[in-house]
Amino acid sequence: MYPYLALSVSPYPNSALSAGQLAIIAVVPVLSLAAWLIAVFVANRESRHRGAAGTTSLPQQSRAQELEREQAERKVA
């Protein structure tokens, strides 16, 4: 019927995907989920390690307290 059937334009686009494209669509979310789970595991492991010492930061001393301690050490020595 149409002499130029290969050149005819269809109102419906070709939505067929190749096997490679389908594989990428399947692999990307799986790898993203795996990376997220690993990041959560590592973050949890680090926070548990720091919490084992009982405190997450070193105690802060004022400069005056440090000077008093140094003077007391000098008197003893």
Legacy VTK file of the C-alpha trace (Angstrom):
# vtk DataFile Version 3.0
C-alpha trace
ASCII
DATASET POLYDATA
POINTS 77 float
0.000 0.000 0.000
2.633 2.504 1.007
5.565 2.567 -1.381
7.802 4.123 1.270
6.716 2.093 4.295
10.165 2.341 5.961
9.993 6.138 5.782
6.484 6.437 7.118
6.071 8.178 10.460
4.033 6.507 13.151
2.160 8.446 15.852
3.410 5.863 18.365
7.111 5.889 19.304
9.130 2.693 19.471
9.268 1.837 23.152
11.175 -1.434 22.894
14.370 -1.459 24.959
17.430 -3.537 24.231
18.659 -6.207 26.636
21.603 -3.997 27.627
19.332 -1.113 28.521
17.102 -3.395 30.583
20.155 -4.772 32.393
21.325 -1.246 33.257
17.850 -0.372 34.527
17.992 -3.414 36.817
21.619 -3.081 37.985
21.761 0.625 38.872
19.130 0.503 41.670
20.620 -2.698 43.096
24.108 -1.189 43.240
22.733 2.024 44.725
20.945 0.089 47.456
24.081 -1.932 48.206
26.202 1.239 48.476
23.638 2.848 50.787
23.497 -0.222 53.051
27.301 -0.343 53.259
27.432 3.371 54.134
24.831 2.899 56.887
26.721 -0.105 58.269
30.037 1.781 58.317
28.480 4.852 59.962
26.860 2.698 62.641
30.080 0.815 63.266
32.107 4.017 63.726
29.623 5.586 66.126
29.485 2.406 68.214
33.298 2.382 68.424
33.423 5.972 69.700
30.597 5.361 72.162
32.407 2.422 73.770
34.790 4.796 75.582
31.895 6.364 77.452
32.219 9.802 75.941
32.426 11.097 72.410
34.664 14.082 73.121
37.592 14.893 75.330
36.882 16.910 78.486
37.520 20.605 78.001
39.647 22.456 80.540
39.933 26.196 80.813
43.304 27.863 80.493
43.159 28.891 84.170
42.742 25.270 85.268
45.709 24.242 83.137
47.914 26.954 84.665
46.898 25.942 88.200
47.741 22.322 87.459
51.132 23.268 86.013
51.955 25.444 89.043
50.980 22.637 91.415
53.270 20.256 89.521
56.159 22.726 89.732
55.723 23.093 93.518
55.803 19.330 93.980
58.944 18.948 91.853
LINES 1 78
77 0 1 2 3 4 5 6 7 8 9 10 11 12 13 14 15 16 17 18 19 20 21 22 23 24 25 26 27 28 29 30 31 32 33 34 35 36 37 38 39 40 41 42 43 44 45 46 47 48 49 50 51 52 53 54 55 56 57 58 59 60 61 62 63 64 65 66 67 68 69 70 71 72 73 74 75 76
